[in-house]
Amino acid sequence: MICTNTSSSSSTYCFEEGSVLRTNTIVILFLTFFISSFAEGKTIEADYSVEFGIVGQVGKVHAVLKSDEKHYLIDANVSSLGIAKAVTNNLKERHISKGDVVNGKLVTHMYQMIKSYGEYTSTTIYRVDHKKKRVTRQYKKWKYDKLVTDRKAKLDYYGKDDMMTLFLNLHRHINDKQNPKKFHFIAVGADRKNGRVDVRIPSQNALKKIKELVGEGEAGDWFTTVIMHRKLYQSKKGELDVRIGQEGLVEKAVLKDLIFFGDVRIIMQ
């Protein structure tokens, strides 16, 4: 547990060590929604802020998508702010996804996460071999400039999506966005055992509760619940409510019902 005081008040806030780090990972999930169409020579940018209960803003994200008719590149940078910056040793993350555009969908070939905090830097690289239907994961960690960890393994699952492309492709994966239904997907870099991600189109009763958290939105917006099957804070399954605009942009997302701190909110700027 790490505690710190704000400079503007006498209040003290405490975080579980690594918890803000997991917040930044959640943000990347939402960046994956940020556009729903791809055109030749297209470059699209999006910015998000991350707010954590009573603490306020703890991070910011800037993401860029570049694509043409055959290939794409997504590059997202995450920075911690304020209290979060202090308790995470100036945590920074970069997430990169590269691959092909096939029938309008993004098909990942490589997904990389780069993380730096204090004297440490680490990188996790997922490589997808679509011919052999195989995914490998390589993890490296440095302390200052000295390599201290280097591990490589073949994973027990295969998928064409990664954590970022899955939601960019969601509008094509899900045709009916209004009627209640459950969908199961595999995303490289998601659940460590099987890459499972569940997406649920809510019933009318559930929709009312989601709108209370993420707002009514505008005509054409749609709503969904994403389940990561990972323990994020006190949310055992990592369940997130999301409002998506007409263009495929996430307008607001909430990781709800967290003990002590309240909701984690990801808001498009």
N, C-alpha and C positions, 0 to 999 in steps of 0.2 A: 504494500500500500504506500502511495506517495502523496504527500500533502503539501499545499502551498497556499500563500496568502495573495489576494489580489492587491494591486497597488492603490486602487481607488477606494477600498473599503477594508474593514477589519475582518471580513469574512474569510474563512479557511475552507478550501475545497480539497477533497481527497480522491485519488484515482487508484484503481487497481493497476499495478505495473503492467504496461503493454496494452491497456484498454484503449487509449487514444490511438495507438497504432492500429487496432482493429477497426476503429472508426474510419480511418483513412482507407482501409481495404474495402469497407462497405461503400465508400464514395465511388470507387472505381466501378463497382457494380452498376451504379446509376449512370455513370458516364456512358456506359455501353448503349444506353437508349438514345443518345442525343441527336440522331438523325435517322430518317427512314428511307431516304432515297439517295442513289448514287449516280453521278453523271461523269462523263469524261472530263478529266482535268479539274475535278471538283475539290475544293478545300473548304472545310467547315470547322469552325471553332466554337467551343462552349465553355462557360465558367459556372462553377457551383460554390456555394458556401456550406460549411458543415457547422451546425449548432448542436450543443449538447446540454439539454435540460436547462437548469438555472444558471449554468456557467456561461452560456452564450456561444459565440463563434469560436471554434477550436481549430478550424482548418479551411483551406481553400483549394480548389482544383481547377486546372486549365487543361482542356483536351483539344486535340486537333485530329481531324480525319482527312486524309488525302486519298483519292481514288480515281481510277480511270476505268476503262471498259474491262480490263483484265486483272488489275491488281489493286490492293489497298494497303494503307498504313494508318494505324491509330497510335497516337503518342499522348499519354496523359501524365501530368505532373501534379503531385500532391504535396502541400506544405502545411506544417502545423503552425498555429498562431497562439499568441498570448500564453495562458497557463499551460496549454498543451505543448507549446514549444519548449517551455521550461522543463516540464516533467519528462519529456521524451528525448532530451538531448538534441533538440533541433532536428527532429525526424523529418526526412524527405523521402518520397517514393516516386518512382517513375514506372509506368506500365506501358509496354509496347506490344502491339499485335500486328503481324504481317501475314499476308496470304493472297488468295485469288478471289475474284468476283465471278461467281458461276450462277447463271440464270437469276441474276439480281441479288443473290445471297453472298455474304462474306464467308469464305471457307478458310479457316486458320491453318497456317503451317508452322508458325512460331509465336509463342506468347512468353514474354519476359517481364519479370518484376525486379526492379533494382531498388534497394533500400539503403539509406545511410542515416546513422545516428551516432553522435559522439565520435569515437575513434573507429567505429565499425562500419563496414560496407558489405552488403551481400547481394547476390543475384540468383534468381531462380529462373531457369529456362526450360520451357516445355517445347518439345519438337514433335510434330505429328507426321507420321508416314502413312499417307492415305492408301498407298498400294498394298502395304502390309497390314494396314489397320492397326497401327501400333503407336503408342505415345511414350516418350521417354522424358524423364525429369532430371535436370542437373542442378545441384545447389552448391554454390561457392560462397565462402565468407572470408573477409580480410579484417585483420586488426592493424590499423594504419596501412602499410603496404605489404604486410606479410600474410600469405594465404594460410588460413588455419583450418579450413574445412573444404573438402571437395568430394561430393557424393553424386553418383549417377545411378538411376534405376529405371527399369521398364515398368510401366503402370499396368494395372489389371483391367483397364477400360480403354475404350477408344471413342472419340467424338470428333465431329467436324467443326463444332463451335468451341470457343474459349470463353472465359469470363466476360470479355468485352463484346465479342461478336454475337453471342447468344441473343442478347437483347436488341442489338441492332437488327437482327433477323426476326425478331418476335412478331412484327407485323405481318411477315410472310408465313411464319410458323402457325399463327393463329388467325384464321379468317373471320370467325364469329367472335367479336369482342364484347358482346352484350349479354349473351345467355350463359348462365352458370355452367362451368365445366372445369375439370382438372387436367393439367398437362404435365408430362414428365420429360425432362430433357437431360442431356449429358453435356457438361461444359468442362473443358480442360482447364485445370486450375481451381475448380470449385471443390466440392467434397473430396477429401483426400483418398477415400476408399474407392468410390465409384463415380465421382464427378456429377452426382445427381443434383438437379435443381428442379423444384416443382413450382409451377405457375398456376394460379387459381383465378378464374373469372368469378367474381362474387355473386351471390344471390342478392335479391333486393334488400333483404334485411341486413345482410353483411355490408352491402353497398352504402347504406345510410350511415353506418358506423365509420366506414372508411372515409366518407366525405367529411365527417366531423373532424378528422385528423388532417386530411390533405386538401380540403376545400372542394367547393362545387365545381370549379373550373368553368369552361365555356362549352358551347355546343360542339360536339365532335370529340371531346376528350373521352378517354376511357380509363378504367380503373382495374387494378389487379393486385394480388398478393403474391409475393415471391418468397419461397421458402428455401433457404440455403443449406439446411441440415447441418449447421455448424453453430456451436454455442458462442453467441456474441453478447457480451455482458451477461445479464441475467435472462436474456431471451435464448432459451435452449436450442430452438430450431433456427434462429436467425430469420424471424418472420417479418417481412417488410411490406407496408402498404404504399402503393405508388399511384400517382395520377400522371397520365401521359397525354400530351397535347396532340393536335391533329397532325403535326409534322413529324411525330415520333419522338419529340423532345420530352424528357421527364420534367414536369413542372414542379413537383414536390414529392418527396418520399419520406417515410417515417418508420424508424425501428421503435416500436412502441412498448409501453408497460415495463420500463426499466426501474428497478428499485433505487430509491434515493435521488437519482439524478433527473428522472423524467425521460422524455423521448429524445432520440437522436433524429435530427431533421436535416435533410439534404435539399437545398433550395437553389433552383436555377436563377442566375443573376441576369 
